[in-house]
Amino acid sequence: MGKAEIAMTPLQQWGEEAEDGAIYSIILHRVRAEPIANRSCQLDVSSTPECPFVQYRTCKKRLLRAATLPRLVGWLVSADVEGDRGYVPSFLATYRAFANPAQVLDLLLPLGPDKAVLHVLKLWLQHHPEDFWEPPQHPNLQRTLSFLHQSSRDSPACALAEGLWQSHKDDKEEEHRRAGAAEAEGGEPTGMGLPQVIGEAAGTGDCEETPALLSFSVDEVAEQLTLMDAELFRAVQPFHCLGCVWSQRDKKENQHVAPSVRATVAQFNAVTSCVIASVLGDLTLRFPQRAHLLEKWIDIAQRCRALRNFSSLHAILSALQSNSIYRLKRTWAAVHRDTRGAFRKLSQIFSEDNNYLKCREILLQEGGIQGSSDGWNSSQPPAGASPKVKHQTRVVAPTIPYLGTFLTDLIMLDTALPDFVESNLINFEKRRKEAVILSWICQLQDSCQEYHLCPNPSFRLAFHQHQQLSEEQSYRISRVIEPPADSCPNSPKLHRSLTKRFSSLLLGSEASAASPSPEKPGISPLGSCSSLSSEDASSTPCSPTRGLPTSKSY
C-alpha cells in the first residue's frame, strides 16, 4: 500500500439530502474489509503469509445538519443506526439553546419504549441530571420515572431515574433540617446551590485573629486556591457557557443567568483583589519589602502553573499587570532578576497572539482533552487552536482552565453562525461545533477529581476576610507609594497582548455599571491607559499600547 493510499482520509463529504423538515450531510466512509490473499501469492511457494492486498468498502453515512424540533428529537433514536454517532451527546449538551426538557420529553416518550429511547434516557439522566432539577415537585423527572416504570422497570435508565429521585428527596430533607436549625438559632435558612467558596461565612472571630494571607507558605496558598477553583469549576454547568446564554448576561432581565459561570468569575476577581490589596495595603513597607511580596506572588503563580491551575494563575498575573502594581518601577527594580524572568515567562502563556494559541496548546497537550466520537465535524479544534496538536486518548492530569478561553470560542461561534437556516430549520451544525467545546469543558471537569488536596479553614478565613480595594483606591495608593517618576530600566517589560481582568473580559458593561466608588471596597474592571494621568503615563516603562492591559470585552 503506497503513501498516497495511507494518506487518504477515511471520510469524504459527498453532498446533501433534503427531506420534509430535515437536511442531511452525506458522508462516504471508507472501511477496511477483511484481507483477501493475493492469488499469485498463493501459487508462489516462496512467498510469505504477509502478502495479502487490502480491500476497502464504502459506507454511506447521513449526518443531520438542520431540521425542525420534531425531526431533531426523532433522529435521537435513528442516529446510531445511520452512523451519526456524535449526534445524541451533541443534542443533549446543546438542546436547551432551542428547546426545554419538557418539549423534548413531549416528542421523545411517544416514540415508544424501544431500546433506542431507553438508551437516550439513560445518557440524558447520566450526563445531564441538572435538566431534571425542578424543585419542589420535579415534574419532568416524575414523568420520566413513570414512563420507565411502565415500560422498562429493570432498565439502567430506570435505576438512574430512581437514584436521582431519591437524591432529590434527600436534598429536600437536608434543606428542611438546615432551615429548622437556622430558625432555632435565629438565623436565616441556607439554600442549596454552588459550593460555598465565594462570600461564605468565614467565621465570627475578630479580624485581629485572622491570619494574614501571605503568612501561609507558597505551596499552601497555591494548593488552597486550586482546591477552591476546582470546586467551582466542577460545579459549572456547561450549558451556562453557551454563547446564546452567556452573551445575554448584561440584560436587566438576565441578572441571574448562568450562576455557575458567574461564581467562577467572582472567584477569579476575588483572587485578583487579594493580590492587589496585599501588595498595596501597607504604606509603611520599603521597596525591598514590597518587592518581596511581588516575589512571593510570582512564586505562588509558578506553583499554580505546576498544579495546572490556569484560573488562579491568570488571576495573579492579571493583578500584577494591573495599572496600580505595574507602574511601581522602583519596587519592580528590587525584584530579583530571575523572578522577573519567571514572571515574563508565565505571562506569555496568556498572550493574545493567535487567539491565545499558547494557552490552548498547553490545555491540549497537558490536559489531554480530545474531540467527541463524531469523527467528521467534532474532531476539529476550536478557533485558534493549533492543527499540529494531536488529541490524546484521555485526560492525563487534573487541570483547571481559564474559562474565558472557552467562553470566547462559544461567543464567537454564536455570533458567526445562524441559529436557523433555510426554511427556518434549526441549524444543528452550529450545535455540533458548540458541543465539541462543551465536551472539552466536561473532560477537564472530570480531571479535577484527581486533585487530592485538603481544605484549610484558616486559609479560607484569611482569604474571605482579606482587605479589598477599588480600582481608584488602589491607583491612588500606588501613586502615594511611588509618585510619578522617570522610567526605571529594571521594571518588567511585558508584551502588548497581556491579559485583562476576567471581570472586564466576561462581565462587560455589567461590571462597569457595578464599579464601586473609592469609599466602597471592591474591585471593578481595570481600565485602559486612559486611567493614568499624563504625568504618570509619560513615566511608564513602555508605551501605553505595549505595556499596560487594556479593557476590551467580547
C-alpha positions as CSV (number, residue, x, y, z in Angstrom):
1,M,0.0,0.0,0.0
2,G,1.5,3.3,-1.1
3,K,1.9,6.5,0.9
4,A,-0.9,8.1,-1.1
5,E,-3.2,5.3,-0.1
6,I,-2.3,5.7,3.6
7,A,-2.8,9.4,3.5
8,M,-6.4,9.2,2.1
9,T,-8.9,10.3,4.6
10,P,-11.5,7.6,5.6
11,L,-14.3,10.3,5.5
12,Q,-15.3,12.3,2.5
13,Q,-18.2,14.7,2.3
14,W,-20.4,13.8,-0.7
15,G,-23.3,16.1,-0.7
16,E,-26.6,16.8,0.9
17,E,-30.1,15.2,1.1
18,A,-33.2,17.1,1.9
19,E,-36.4,15.7,3.3
20,D,-39.5,17.3,4.7
21,G,-38.3,19.2,7.7
22,A,-34.7,18.0,7.6
23,I,-31.4,18.4,5.7
24,Y,-28.6,15.7,5.9
25,S,-25.0,15.9,5.1
26,I,-23.9,12.7,3.2
27,I,-20.6,11.3,4.2
28,L,-18.8,8.4,2.4
29,H,-16.8,6.3,4.9
30,R,-14.0,4.1,3.6
31,V,-14.0,0.9,5.8
32,R,-11.2,-1.7,5.6
33,A,-12.6,-5.0,4.5
34,E,-11.3,-8.4,5.5
35,P,-7.9,-9.1,3.8
36,I,-8.0,-11.4,0.9
37,A,-4.9,-13.3,-0.1
38,N,-3.4,-12.5,-3.5
39,R,-3.8,-15.4,-5.9
40,S,-0.3,-15.1,-7.2
41,C,0.9,-15.2,-3.6
42,Q,-0.9,-18.4,-3.0
43,L,0.8,-20.0,-6.0
44,D,4.3,-18.8,-5.1
45,V,5.6,-21.3,-2.5
46,S,8.4,-19.0,-1.5
47,S,6.1,-16.1,-0.7
48,T,5.4,-15.3,2.9
49,P,1.9,-15.1,4.6
50,E,2.2,-11.3,4.7
51,C,1.3,-11.0,1.1
52,P,-2.4,-10.1,1.1
53,F,-3.7,-7.0,-0.7
54,V,-6.1,-4.7,1.1
55,Q,-9.7,-4.1,0.1
56,Y,-12.0,-1.3,1.2
57,R,-15.7,-0.9,1.0
58,T,-17.5,2.4,1.1
59,C,-20.4,3.0,3.5
60,K,-22.8,5.9,3.3
61,K,-23.5,7.9,6.5
62,R,-26.1,10.6,7.0
63,L,-25.4,13.4,9.5
64,L,-28.4,15.6,10.4
65,R,-27.4,19.2,9.5
66,A,-30.6,21.1,10.1
67,A,-34.2,20.2,11.0
68,T,-37.4,21.1,12.8
69,L,-37.5,20.2,16.5
70,P,-39.7,17.1,16.0
71,R,-37.2,15.8,13.4
72,L,-34.2,16.5,15.7
73,V,-35.8,14.6,18.5
74,G,-36.8,11.7,16.2
75,W,-33.2,11.5,15.0
76,L,-32.2,10.7,18.5
77,V,-33.4,7.1,18.1
78,S,-32.1,6.8,14.5
79,A,-28.7,8.4,14.6
80,D,-26.6,5.4,15.7
81,V,-28.1,3.2,13.0
82,E,-27.4,5.8,10.4
83,G,-23.8,6.2,11.6
84,D,-24.3,9.6,13.2
85,R,-22.7,8.5,16.4
86,G,-21.9,12.0,17.7
87,Y,-25.5,13.2,17.4
88,V,-27.0,12.1,20.7
89,P,-24.4,13.6,23.0
90,S,-24.3,16.8,20.9
91,F,-28.0,17.2,21.1
92,L,-28.2,16.6,24.9
93,A,-25.4,19.1,25.5
94,T,-26.9,21.9,23.5
95,Y,-30.7,21.4,23.0
96,R,-31.6,24.0,25.7
97,A,-30.4,26.6,23.2
98,F,-33.6,26.0,21.2
99,A,-35.9,23.9,23.4
100,N,-36.6,22.9,27.0
101,P,-36.7,19.5,28.7
102,A,-40.5,19.3,28.7
103,Q,-40.7,19.9,24.9
104,V,-38.1,17.1,24.3
105,L,-39.9,14.7,26.5
106,D,-43.2,15.5,24.8
107,L,-41.7,14.4,21.5
108,L,-39.4,11.6,22.7
109,L,-41.6,9.5,25.0
110,P,-44.4,8.8,22.4
111,L,-41.7,7.2,20.2
112,G,-42.2,4.1,22.4
113,P,-40.2,2.1,25.0
114,D,-37.9,0.7,22.4
115,K,-34.2,0.2,23.1
116,A,-33.1,3.4,21.4
117,V,-35.4,5.6,23.5
118,L,-34.2,3.9,26.7
119,H,-30.6,4.5,25.7
120,V,-31.3,8.2,25.1
121,L,-33.0,8.5,28.5
122,K,-30.0,6.7,30.1
123,L,-27.5,9.1,28.6
124,W,-29.7,12.1,29.5
125,L,-30.1,11.1,33.1
126,Q,-26.5,10.1,33.5
127,H,-24.7,13.1,31.9
128,H,-27.3,15.9,32.4
129,P,-29.1,15.2,35.7
130,E,-29.3,19.0,36.2
131,D,-32.0,19.1,33.5
132,F,-34.3,17.2,35.9
133,W,-33.8,19.6,38.8
134,E,-37.1,21.5,39.1
135,P,-37.9,21.8,42.8
136,P,-40.0,21.2,44.6
137,Q,-42.0,18.8,42.5
138,H,-39.5,17.9,39.7
139,P,-42.3,17.3,37.2
140,N,-40.1,16.1,34.3
141,L,-38.3,13.6,36.5
142,Q,-41.6,12.3,37.8
143,R,-42.9,12.0,34.2
144,T,-39.7,10.2,33.1
145,L,-39.8,7.8,36.1
146,S,-43.5,7.0,35.4
147,F,-42.7,6.2,31.8
148,L,-39.8,3.9,32.8
149,H,-41.8,2.1,35.5
150,Q,-44.4,1.3,32.9
151,S,-42.1,0.3,30.1
152,S,-38.8,-1.0,31.5
153,R,-38.6,-1.1,35.3
154,D,-35.4,-3.2,35.2
155,S,-33.5,-0.9,32.7
156,P,-30.4,1.1,33.6
157,A,-32.3,4.3,32.8
158,C,-35.0,3.4,35.4
159,A,-32.3,2.8,38.0
160,L,-30.7,6.2,37.2
161,A,-34.1,8.0,37.4
162,E,-34.9,6.3,40.8
163,G,-31.5,7.2,42.2
164,L,-31.9,10.8,41.0
165,W,-35.4,11.0,42.6
166,Q,-34.0,9.6,45.9
167,S,-31.2,12.2,45.9
168,H,-33.7,15.0,45.4
169,K,-35.7,13.7,48.3
170,D,-32.6,13.5,50.5
171,D,-31.7,17.1,49.5
172,K,-35.1,18.3,50.4
173,E,-35.0,16.6,53.8
174,E,-31.5,18.1,54.4
175,E,-32.8,21.5,53.4
176,H,-35.6,21.2,55.9
177,R,-33.2,20.2,58.6
178,R,-30.9,23.1,57.9
179,A,-33.8,25.5,57.8
180,G,-35.0,24.2,61.1
181,A,-31.6,24.5,62.7
182,A,-31.2,28.1,61.3
183,E,-34.6,29.1,62.6
184,A,-33.8,27.6,66.0
185,E,-30.6,29.7,66.1
186,G,-32.4,32.8,65.0
187,G,-30.7,32.9,61.6
188,E,-31.7,32.7,58.0
189,P,-32.1,29.3,56.4
190,T,-29.4,28.3,53.9
191,G,-30.3,27.1,50.4
192,M,-28.8,24.7,48.0
193,G,-26.6,25.8,45.2
194,L,-22.9,26.3,44.3
195,P,-20.1,25.3,46.6
196,Q,-19.8,27.8,49.4
197,V,-16.5,29.3,48.2
198,I,-17.5,32.8,47.4
199,G,-18.9,35.0,50.1
200,E,-19.2,32.2,52.6
201,A,-19.4,33.0,56.3
202,A,-15.8,32.6,57.2
203,G,-16.3,32.9,61.0
204,T,-17.2,35.3,63.7
205,G,-13.9,36.0,65.2
206,D,-12.2,39.4,65.3
207,C,-10.2,40.5,62.3
208,E,-7.1,40.6,64.5
209,E,-7.4,36.8,64.9
210,T,-7.5,36.2,61.2
211,P,-4.1,35.1,59.9
212,A,-2.5,37.2,57.1
213,L,-3.0,35.7,53.7
214,L,0.7,35.7,52.9
215,S,1.6,34.2,56.3
216,F,0.8,30.8,54.6
217,S,3.5,29.1,52.6
218,V,3.7,29.4,48.8
219,D,2.6,25.8,48.5
220,E,-0.3,26.2,50.9
221,V,-1.6,29.3,49.1
222,A,-1.4,27.7,45.7
223,E,-3.0,24.5,46.8
224,Q,-5.8,26.1,48.6
225,L,-6.6,28.4,45.7
226,T,-6.5,25.3,43.4
227,L,-8.9,23.4,45.7
228,M,-11.4,26.4,45.7
229,D,-11.1,26.8,41.9
230,A,-11.6,23.1,41.4
231,E,-14.8,23.0,43.5
232,L,-16.3,25.9,41.5
233,F,-15.1,24.7,38.1
234,R,-16.6,21.2,38.7
235,A,-19.9,22.9,39.6
236,V,-20.0,24.8,36.3
237,Q,-23.0,23.7,34.1
238,P,-21.5,23.6,30.6
239,F,-24.8,24.8,29.2
240,H,-24.3,28.1,31.0
241,C,-21.2,28.6,28.9
242,L,-23.1,28.6,25.5
243,G,-22.8,31.9,23.7
244,C,-26.5,32.3,23.4
245,V,-26.7,32.1,27.3
246,W,-23.6,33.9,28.4
247,S,-23.8,36.7,25.9
248,Q,-27.2,37.7,27.3
249,R,-25.9,38.3,30.8
250,D,-25.9,42.1,30.6
251,K,-29.7,42.4,30.0
252,K,-31.6,43.5,33.1
253,E,-33.9,40.5,33.0
254,N,-31.0,38.1,32.9
255,Q,-29.2,39.3,36.0
256,H,-29.2,35.8,37.4
257,V,-28.4,33.9,34.3
258,A,-25.5,31.4,34.3
259,P,-24.9,31.4,38.1
260,S,-22.3,28.6,37.9
261,V,-20.1,30.7,35.5
262,R,-20.6,33.9,37.5
263,A,-19.3,32.1,40.6
264,T,-16.1,31.2,38.7
265,V,-15.8,34.9,37.6
266,A,-16.3,36.1,41.2
267,Q,-13.6,33.8,42.5
268,F,-11.2,35.0,39.8
269,N,-11.8,38.6,40.8
270,A,-11.5,37.8,44.5
271,V,-8.0,36.3,43.9
272,T,-7.0,39.4,41.8
273,S,-8.3,41.6,44.6
274,C,-6.4,39.8,47.2
275,V,-3.1,40.1,45.3
276,I,-3.6,43.9,44.7
277,A,-4.6,44.6,48.2
278,S,-1.8,42.6,49.7
279,V,0.9,44.4,47.7
280,L,-0.5,47.9,48.2
281,G,-2.2,47.6,51.6
282,D,0.7,48.6,53.9
283,L,2.1,52.1,53.1
284,T,5.0,51.7,55.6
285,L,6.8,49.0,53.6
286,R,10.1,49.8,52.0
287,F,10.8,49.0,48.3
288,P,12.7,45.7,49.1
289,Q,9.8,44.6,51.4
290,R,7.2,45.3,48.8
291,A,9.3,43.6,46.2
292,H,9.4,40.5,48.4
293,L,5.6,40.5,48.2
294,L,5.7,40.5,44.5
295,E,8.3,37.7,44.5
296,K,6.1,35.6,46.7
297,W,3.0,36.1,44.5
298,I,5.1,35.1,41.4
299,D,6.3,32.0,43.3
300,I,2.6,31.2,44.1
301,A,1.8,31.7,40.4
302,Q,4.6,29.3,39.5
303,R,3.2,26.7,41.9
304,C,-0.3,27.2,40.4
305,R,1.3,26.6,37.0
306,A,2.8,23.3,38.3
307,L,-0.7,22.3,39.6
308,R,-2.1,23.2,36.2
309,N,-4.5,25.8,37.9
310,F,-4.7,28.2,35.0
311,S,-7.6,30.1,36.6
312,S,-5.7,31.4,39.7
313,L,-2.5,31.7,37.6
314,H,-4.3,34.0,35.3
315,A,-5.8,36.0,38.2
316,I,-2.5,36.5,39.9
317,L,-0.8,37.6,36.7
318,S,-3.7,40.0,35.9
319,A,-3.3,41.6,39.3
320,L,0.5,42.0,38.9
321,Q,-0.2,43.5,35.4
322,S,-2.7,46.0,36.7
323,N,-2.1,49.7,36.4
324,S,-1.6,50.2,40.1
325,I,1.1,47.5,40.5
326,Y,2.7,47.5,37.1
327,R,3.7,51.2,37.5
328,L,5.7,50.6,40.7
329,K,9.0,50.8,38.9
330,R,11.3,51.1,41.9
331,T,9.5,48.1,43.5
332,W,9.9,46.0,40.4
333,A,13.6,47.0,40.2
334,A,14.1,45.4,43.6
335,V,12.6,42.1,42.5
336,H,15.2,39.5,41.7
337,R,16.1,39.3,38.0
338,D,15.3,35.6,37.8
339,T,11.9,36.1,39.4
340,R,11.2,38.9,36.9
341,G,12.2,36.5,34.1
342,A,9.8,33.8,35.5
343,F,7.0,36.4,35.6
344,R,7.6,37.3,31.9
345,K,7.6,33.6,31.0
346,L,4.3,32.9,32.8
347,S,2.7,36.0,31.3
348,Q,3.4,34.6,27.8
349,I,1.0,31.7,28.5
350,F,-1.9,34.1,28.2
351,S,-0.6,36.2,25.3
352,E,-3.4,37.1,22.9
353,D,-1.2,36.2,20.0
354,N,-3.1,34.0,17.5
355,N,-6.2,33.9,19.7
356,Y,-4.5,32.6,22.9
357,L,-2.7,29.9,21.0
358,K,-0.1,29.2,23.7
359,C,-2.8,28.7,26.3
360,R,-4.8,26.4,24.0
361,E,-1.8,24.3,23.1
362,I,-1.0,23.8,26.8
363,L,-4.5,22.6,27.5
364,L,-4.5,20.2,24.7
365,Q,-1.0,18.8,25.5
366,E,-1.1,18.7,29.3
367,G,-4.8,18.4,29.9
368,G,-5.1,15.6,27.2
369,I,-8.6,16.7,26.1
370,Q,-9.9,15.1,23.0
371,G,-12.7,15.5,20.5
372,S,-16.0,13.7,20.6
373,S,-16.8,10.4,18.9
374,D,-18.1,12.2,15.8
375,G,-15.1,11.8,13.5
376,W,-16.2,14.3,10.9
377,N,-17.1,17.7,12.4
378,S,-16.3,17.2,16.1
379,S,-12.6,16.4,15.5
380,Q,-11.8,19.9,14.5
381,P,-10.0,22.1,17.1
382,P,-11.7,25.3,18.2
383,A,-10.9,28.7,16.7
384,G,-7.2,29.5,17.2
385,A,-6.1,26.0,18.3
386,S,-3.0,24.6,16.5
387,P,-3.8,21.9,13.9
388,K,-0.5,20.3,14.8
389,V,-1.7,19.4,18.3
390,K,-2.9,15.8,18.4
391,H,-5.8,14.8,20.6
392,Q,-4.8,12.4,23.2
393,T,-6.9,9.4,24.3
394,R,-7.6,10.5,27.8
395,V,-7.2,13.3,30.4
396,V,-3.8,12.7,31.7
397,A,-3.6,15.2,34.6
398,P,-6.0,17.3,36.7
399,T,-6.4,20.7,35.0
400,I,-8.4,23.9,35.8
401,P,-8.6,26.0,32.7
402,Y,-9.0,29.7,32.4
403,L,-12.7,29.5,31.5
404,G,-12.6,32.7,29.5
405,T,-10.9,30.9,26.6
406,F,-13.8,28.6,26.1
407,L,-16.4,31.4,26.7
408,T,-14.6,33.4,23.9
409,D,-14.9,30.5,21.5
410,L,-18.6,29.9,22.3
411,I,-19.5,33.5,21.9
412,M,-17.6,33.7,18.6
413,L,-19.5,30.6,17.3
414,D,-22.8,32.1,18.4
415,T,-22.1,35.3,16.7
416,A,-20.7,33.8,13.5
417,L,-23.2,31.0,12.8
418,P,-27.0,31.5,12.5
419,D,-29.5,29.7,14.7
420,F,-31.7,28.8,11.7
421,V,-31.0,28.1,8.1
422,E,-33.2,27.8,5.0
423,S,-36.9,27.1,5.7
424,N,-36.5,28.1,9.3
425,L,-34.8,24.9,10.2
426,I,-32.7,24.7,13.4
427,N,-29.0,24.8,12.5
428,F,-27.7,21.7,14.2
429,E,-24.2,22.1,12.6
430,K,-23.8,25.1,14.9
431,R,-24.7,23.0,17.9
432,R,-22.3,20.2,16.9
433,K,-19.4,22.7,17.0
434,E,-20.6,24.1,20.3
435,A,-20.8,20.6,21.7
436,V,-17.2,19.9,21.0
437,I,-16.1,22.8,23.3
438,L,-18.6,21.8,26.0
439,S,-17.2,18.2,25.8
440,W,-13.7,19.6,26.4
441,I,-15.0,21.5,29.5
442,C,-16.6,18.3,30.8
443,Q,-13.4,16.3,30.3
444,L,-11.5,18.9,32.3
445,Q,-14.1,18.9,35.0
446,D,-13.7,15.2,35.3
447,S,-10.0,15.5,35.5
448,C,-10.3,17.8,38.6
449,Q,-11.5,14.7,40.6
450,E,-7.8,13.7,40.6
451,Y,-6.8,16.7,42.9
452,H,-6.2,15.3,46.3
453,L,-6.0,18.4,48.4
454,C,-7.3,19.0,51.9
455,P,-9.1,22.3,52.8
456,N,-7.6,24.6,55.3
457,P,-10.3,26.6,57.2
458,S,-7.7,29.1,58.4
459,F,-6.7,29.9,54.8
460,R,-10.3,30.4,53.7
461,L,-10.9,32.6,56.7
462,A,-7.9,34.8,55.7
463,F,-9.0,34.8,52.0
464,H,-12.6,35.9,52.6
465,Q,-11.7,38.5,55.2
466,H,-8.8,40.0,53.2
467,Q,-8.9,43.7,52.5
468,Q,-10.2,44.8,49.2
469,L,-9.6,48.0,47.3
470,S,-11.5,49.5,44.4
471,E,-9.5,50.3,41.3
472,E,-9.5,54.0,42.1
473,Q,-8.4,53.3,45.7
474,S,-5.6,51.1,44.6
475,Y,-4.3,53.5,42.0
476,R,-4.3,56.4,44.5
477,I,-2.3,54.3,47.0
478,S,0.1,53.3,44.2
479,R,0.8,57.0,43.5
480,V,1.4,57.6,47.2
481,I,3.9,54.6,47.3
482,E,5.7,55.8,44.2
483,P,4.9,59.2,42.8
484,P,5.3,59.6,39.1
485,A,9.0,59.4,38.2
486,D,11.3,58.6,35.3
487,S,11.2,55.1,33.9
488,C,13.3,52.5,35.7
489,P,15.2,50.2,33.3
490,N,14.5,47.1,35.6
491,S,10.7,47.4,35.6
492,P,9.1,44.4,33.8
493,K,8.8,44.5,30.0
494,L,5.6,42.9,29.1
495,H,4.1,42.0,25.7
496,R,1.4,44.2,24.2
497,S,-1.1,41.4,24.3
498,L,-1.0,40.6,28.0
499,T,-4.2,39.6,29.7
500,K,-7.0,41.7,31.0
501,R,-9.2,41.3,34.1
502,F,-11.7,38.5,34.0
503,S,-14.3,41.0,35.0
504,S,-13.7,43.3,32.1
505,L,-13.5,40.3,29.7
506,L,-16.5,38.5,30.8
507,L,-18.9,40.8,32.7
508,G,-18.7,43.6,30.2
509,S,-21.0,46.5,30.8
510,E,-22.4,44.8,33.8
511,A,-19.1,45.1,35.6
512,S,-18.6,48.6,34.5
513,A,-22.0,49.6,35.8
514,A,-21.2,47.9,39.2
515,S,-17.8,49.7,39.6
516,P,-17.5,50.6,43.3
517,S,-16.8,54.1,44.4
518,P,-13.5,54.9,46.2
519,E,-15.2,54.7,49.6
520,K,-16.7,51.3,48.9
521,P,-14.4,48.2,49.0
522,G,-14.4,46.1,45.9
523,I,-12.8,45.5,42.5
524,S,-14.0,46.9,39.3
525,P,-12.7,46.1,35.8
526,L,-9.2,47.5,35.3
527,G,-9.3,50.2,32.7
528,S,-7.1,51.2,29.9
529,C,-4.2,53.6,29.9
530,S,-6.7,56.5,30.0
531,S,-6.9,56.0,33.7
532,L,-3.4,57.2,34.0
533,S,-2.6,60.8,34.4
534,S,-0.5,62.4,31.7
535,E,2.4,62.8,34.1
536,D,2.3,59.1,35.1
537,A,1.7,57.9,31.6
538,S,5.0,59.5,30.5
539,S,6.9,57.6,33.1
540,T,5.7,54.1,32.3
541,P,8.4,51.7,31.3
542,C,6.9,51.2,27.8
543,S,4.3,52.8,25.7
544,P,0.6,52.6,26.9
545,T,-0.3,50.4,24.0
546,R,2.5,48.0,24.6
547,G,2.9,47.7,28.4
548,L,-0.5,48.0,30.1
549,P,-3.6,45.9,30.0
550,T,-6.5,47.3,28.0
551,S,-10.2,46.9,28.8
552,K,-11.7,45.1,25.9
553,S,-14.9,43.0,26.3
554,Y,-16.2,40.3,24.0
